[in-house]
Amino acid sequence: MLKKDIVDTPIFGSNEEQRVAPKTELTKEGTAEDIAYQIVHDEAMLDGNARLNLATFVTTWMDDSARRIMAETMDKNMIDKTEYPQTAEIERRCVNIIAKLWNSPEAVDGQYCMGTSTVGSSEACMLGGIAALFRWKKRRKAAGKPTDKPNFIISSCFQVVWEKFAIYWDVEMRQVPVDMNHITLDPEQVVQMCDENTICVVPIQGVTITGLNDDVKAINDALDKLNAKTGWEICIHVDAATGGFILPFIYPDVQWDFRLKWVLSISTSGHKFGLVYPGVGWVVWKDKSYLPQEMNFAVNYLGAEVPSISINFSRPGNQVLAQYYQLIRLGWNGYHDVQASSLNVCLYLREELKKMGIFEFFTDEMPNPLFIWKLKEDPNRKWTLYDLSDRLHIQGWQVPAYTMPANMEEVVIMRIVARQGVGIDLADLLMKDLKACVAELDALENPTNSAEKWNKKQPQTQSCFNHVR
Ligand SMILES: Cc1ncc(COP(=O)(O)O)c(C=O)c1O
């Protein structure tokens, strides 16, 4: 191989492009900037087109100004509040605005609400759960009671973060089964599972697997009666990873938030329907008294004590700035219109799928811009939703097929999430491809058994969400 002068060599005439990129150890010499860029850029091409990923809730489109803001500010570390006081101030404004959307009693002029940005909902859920655990421990210790058997209650459609919370913090996760009779978290069963060791109940707004909302008001009312009878103070952390930015705009009258007595903390993903690229999340407490002192690490900046609550120390500040950009760019009406359009796209897709006559739907409800469906029973059909998912993948679409959680694990479903960037035209193209895939599969004598292939590929763990984010 000729040793060429890197400066004058075209990228694809270079030595570097004539060998595979390092995979296990660092090379002695570096690579020219444009060639290194090309290698990484080209490898990332294999990921496919994020816009066609209908599996994800996470933002895949932002406007050019948002991208510019993010690019200009990606050198800011969120945790350096002294060095970047304006970014810290903007984080506090975002917390205030979000707290007001969730009807926080602290959201009054001139007052800062209690909350923080995080890297996503996982960290935000974790913080809400830890606060509930610490508050419960404090009450138990004050009463001279043991603190070694905490538990929390959630539906069997939980997202994997709650399994992590249970394991990391040694808190028993009590699952209320979801089935066709109870398609969301059943308040009666919640109450039956509660005891003096229950640190909190976690209803989900925008259940990952079904898209439905647990009935927070009914759970609040049931807990209110239980707490009055027993003297327990079982509270609610709402995991609103999806719904936190849908409910305030589409269903402002539904009571799921701080208007309810026992809702003491709420978390959401800024990078889902907050409409920001990954990763940013938010957690807010009803008021300062619900954040245990031990979790509040004060950082001194500009003469003021600023709370540092997040688990991660360093993380990008540009996502927080991008969140603020979206909040001021879109305003209430903009968020409403974007979320309503995404819901509309889902309605359109569901109607088109219905017309095909071969699919069944879990429920007619669709409070969030996502829905699931399954194949109608047909003994003559030789293919599964896994096969359909594979076929769509060949066309570039990522539409996952997976099984429901415990009690319904034999049911294979498909899910679509529509978000900003998925319009009716794209949805129409998806339907054309989907119909063509179904026709192809119907015509095949022996469709490939994608279910078997898929099951071999995936590690089997307790969680049904390995491939569902
Ligand atoms: C209900 C729920 N909670 C938590 C999470 C975790 O969110 P993140 O990916 O922002 O950490 C998700 C992700 O889909 C979710 O759906």
The ligand as an SDF file (V2000), in Angstrom:
LIG
                    3D

 16 16  0  0  0  0  0  0  0  0999 V2000
  -43.3450    4.9870   31.7230 C   0  0  0  0  0  0  0  0  0  0  0  0
  -41.8660    5.1740   31.5150 C   0  0  0  0  0  0  0  0  0  0  0  0
  -41.0880    5.4670   32.5760 N   0  0  0  0  0  0  0  0  0  0  0  0
  -39.7570    5.6530   32.4370 C   0  0  0  0  0  0  0  0  0  0  0  0
  -39.1560    5.5670   31.2070 C   0  0  0  0  0  0  0  0  0  0  0  0
  -37.6730    5.7930   31.0870 C   0  0  0  0  0  0  0  0  0  0  0  0
  -37.4850    6.9640   30.3620 O   0  0  0  0  0  0  0  0  0  0  0  0
  -36.0690    7.4820   29.8360 P   0  0  0  0  0  0  0  0  0  0  0  0
  -35.8150    6.6870   28.5940 O   0  0  0  0  0  0  0  0  0  0  0  0
  -36.3240    8.9320   29.5720 O   0  0  0  0  0  0  0  0  0  0  0  0
  -35.0560    7.2520   30.9010 O   0  0  0  0  0  0  0  0  0  0  0  0
  -39.9290    5.2850   30.0700 C   0  0  0  0  0  0  0  0  0  0  0  0
  -39.3180    5.1600   28.7430 C   0  0  0  0  0  0  0  0  0  0  0  0
  -39.9670    4.8640   27.7660 O   0  0  0  0  0  0  0  0  0  0  0  0
  -41.3210    5.0850   30.2240 C   0  0  0  0  0  0  0  0  0  0  0  0
  -42.1100    4.8120   29.1760 O   0  0  0  0  0  0  0  0  0  0  0  0
  1  2  1  0
  2  3  1  0
  2 15  2  0
  3  4  2  0
  4  5  1  0
  5  6  1  0
  5 12  2  0
  6  7  1  0
  7  8  1  0
  8  9  2  0
  8 10  1  0
  8 11  1  0
 12 13  1  0
 12 15  1  0
 13 14  2  0
 15 16  1  0
M  END
$$$$
